[in-house]
């Protein structure tokens, strides 16, 4: 049973030059990060912006899994793309838009309406999205998997 409050902790430090490390007690590996190249960082490293969007994507994905499981919606695949736009404002740079694009594959067209409702529910329930100053936008896409034709069907038709 979960307690009414949980604490999560990440420690980050600047390791040298233009890179830093972030470590969590819940994961064995540290993440190397840098500022975006546009702000003087190095290519090929995670940026705080990447990590924020990753947090939104992973939170949305795990939240949808829980919502779908609770609602007994079976699905074949879920891929979540999250895109953020950073704009210059009077007070500096900030995210002006975050778009969540879940691509859900279900087994039948008859479940599309319910699947869309659960995708929306996951956006509302995602803890990371709720913590952001920018309201994430949701652009879901649901597709039904085409039935597979078995090789034995071709043999029996002759």
C-alpha positions as CSV (number, residue, x, y, z in Angstrom):
1,X,0.0,0.0,0.0
2,X,1.4,3.4,-0.9
3,X,1.8,6.1,1.7
4,X,0.0,9.4,1.3
5,X,3.3,11.1,0.3
6,X,6.4,9.9,-1.4
7,X,9.8,11.7,-1.8
8,X,12.0,11.5,-4.8
9,X,15.5,12.8,-4.9
10,X,17.9,13.5,-7.7
11,X,21.4,15.0,-7.2
12,X,23.1,16.8,-10.1
13,X,26.6,18.3,-10.2
14,X,28.8,19.9,-12.7
15,X,31.6,17.4,-13.3
16,X,33.9,19.4,-15.6
17,X,34.0,21.7,-18.5
18,X,30.6,21.7,-20.1
19,X,29.1,18.5,-18.7
20,X,27.4,17.4,-15.5
21,X,26.1,14.3,-13.9
22,X,22.7,13.5,-12.4
23,X,22.1,10.6,-10.1
24,X,19.0,9.1,-8.4
25,X,18.8,6.7,-5.6
26,X,16.3,4.6,-7.6
27,X,18.6,4.0,-10.6
28,X,22.2,2.6,-10.6
29,X,23.5,4.7,-13.5
30,X,24.2,8.4,-13.5
31,X,23.1,10.5,-16.5
32,X,25.6,12.7,-18.2
33,X,24.1,16.0,-19.2
34,X,25.0,19.4,-20.8
35,X,23.3,22.6,-21.8
36,X,21.8,22.5,-25.3
37,X,24.4,23.2,-28.1
38,X,22.5,26.5,-28.8
39,X,23.5,27.6,-25.3
40,X,27.1,26.5,-25.4
41,X,26.6,22.8,-24.5
42,X,28.1,19.7,-26.1
43,X,26.5,17.6,-28.8
44,X,25.6,14.0,-27.9
45,X,24.6,14.5,-24.3
46,X,21.2,14.7,-22.6
47,X,20.1,18.3,-21.8
48,X,17.8,19.4,-19.0
49,X,15.2,20.1,-21.8
50,X,15.5,16.5,-23.1
51,X,15.2,15.2,-19.5
52,X,12.1,17.2,-18.9
53,X,10.4,15.9,-22.1
54,X,11.6,12.4,-21.2
55,X,9.9,12.8,-17.8
56,X,6.7,13.9,-19.5
57,X,6.8,11.0,-22.0
58,X,7.7,8.3,-19.4
59,X,5.1,9.6,-16.9
60,X,2.4,9.6,-19.6
61,X,3.4,6.1,-20.7
62,X,3.3,4.6,-17.2
63,X,0.1,6.5,-16.3
64,X,-1.6,5.2,-19.4
65,X,-0.6,1.6,-18.7
66,X,-2.1,1.9,-15.2
67,X,-5.3,3.6,-16.5
68,X,-5.7,1.0,-19.3
69,X,-5.0,-1.9,-16.9
70,X,-7.6,-0.6,-14.4
71,X,-10.1,-0.1,-17.3
72,X,-9.3,-3.5,-18.8
73,X,-8.4,-2.0,-22.2
74,X,-6.1,-4.3,-24.0
75,X,-3.6,-2.7,-26.4
76,X,-0.8,-4.0,-28.6
77,X,1.5,-1.0,-28.5
78,X,2.0,2.5,-27.2
79,X,4.6,4.9,-28.5
80,X,4.7,8.4,-27.0
81,X,6.4,11.3,-28.6
82,X,6.8,14.5,-26.7
83,X,7.8,17.7,-28.4
84,X,8.6,21.0,-26.6
85,X,9.0,24.5,-28.0
86,X,11.3,27.0,-26.2
87,X,10.7,30.7,-26.9
88,X,12.4,33.8,-25.7
89,X,10.2,35.9,-23.4
90,X,10.7,39.1,-21.5
91,X,12.0,37.1,-18.5
92,X,14.2,34.7,-20.5
93,X,13.7,31.5,-22.3
94,X,10.9,29.2,-21.3
95,X,8.8,26.3,-22.7
96,X,5.9,27.9,-24.6
97,X,4.4,24.6,-25.7
98,X,4.6,20.9,-24.9
99,X,2.8,18.5,-27.1
100,X,2.2,14.8,-26.2
101,X,1.6,12.6,-29.2
102,X,0.6,9.1,-28.1
103,X,0.3,6.5,-30.9
104,X,-1.8,3.6,-29.6
105,X,-2.4,0.4,-31.4
106,X,-5.5,-1.5,-30.3
107,X,-7.0,-4.8,-31.6
108,X,-10.4,-3.5,-32.9
109,X,-12.0,-0.3,-34.2
110,X,-14.8,-0.7,-31.7
111,X,-12.5,0.3,-28.9
112,X,-11.3,3.6,-30.4
113,X,-13.7,5.9,-28.5
114,X,-12.8,4.3,-25.2
115,X,-9.1,4.3,-26.0
116,X,-9.2,8.1,-26.8
117,X,-11.0,8.7,-23.5
118,X,-8.4,6.8,-21.6
119,X,-5.5,8.6,-23.4
120,X,-7.1,11.9,-22.3
121,X,-7.5,10.5,-18.7
122,X,-3.8,9.6,-18.7
123,X,-2.8,13.2,-19.6
124,X,-4.9,14.5,-16.8
125,X,-3.6,12.0,-14.3
126,X,0.1,12.2,-15.2
127,X,2.0,13.7,-12.2
128,X,4.7,15.3,-14.2
129,X,2.4,17.0,-16.6
130,X,0.3,18.4,-13.7
131,X,3.5,19.9,-12.2
132,X,4.4,21.9,-15.3
133,X,3.6,25.6,-15.7
134,X,2.8,25.0,-19.4
135,X,-0.3,23.0,-19.9
136,X,0.7,20.0,-22.1
137,X,-1.3,19.6,-25.2
138,X,-2.4,16.1,-26.2
139,X,-2.5,14.9,-29.8
140,X,-3.4,11.2,-29.7
141,X,-3.5,8.8,-32.6
142,X,-5.2,5.4,-32.3
143,X,-4.9,2.8,-34.9
144,X,-6.4,-0.7,-35.1
145,X,-4.1,-3.5,-36.0
146,X,-4.9,-5.2,-39.4
147,X,-5.8,-8.8,-39.1
148,X,-3.0,-11.2,-40.1
149,X,-3.5,-13.6,-42.9
150,X,-2.1,-17.0,-42.0
151,X,0.0,-18.9,-44.6
152,X,-2.1,-22.0,-44.2
153,X,-5.2,-20.0,-45.5
154,X,-3.5,-19.7,-48.9
155,X,-2.8,-23.4,-49.0
156,X,-6.4,-24.4,-48.1
157,X,-8.1,-22.1,-50.7
158,X,-6.9,-24.2,-53.7
